[in-house]
Amino acid sequence: MLAMIRRLLSRRAEASRYAPIQIYTEPTKRIRLEGGGPTTREPS
């Protein structure tokens, strides 16, 4: 998992394409707190 995150960070250009992945990786607690789940796509 960390390897994927590192690749995404090093490839900011492609990061936009993997935007949902970052949303699930970092703001996992935020999504749970908001009660939106995987359907909530908030650009933090």
LINZI-V578324 format. One record per pair of residues at least 24 apart in sequence whose ideal C-beta (glycine too) atoms are under 8 Angstrom apart, sorted by the first residue. I is the first residue (numbers start at 1). J is the second residue. D is the distance in whole Angstrom. If there is no record, write none. Layout:
i: {I | I}
j: {J | J}
d: {D | D}
//
This chain:
i: {1 | 19}
j: {25 | 43}
d: {8 | 7}
//
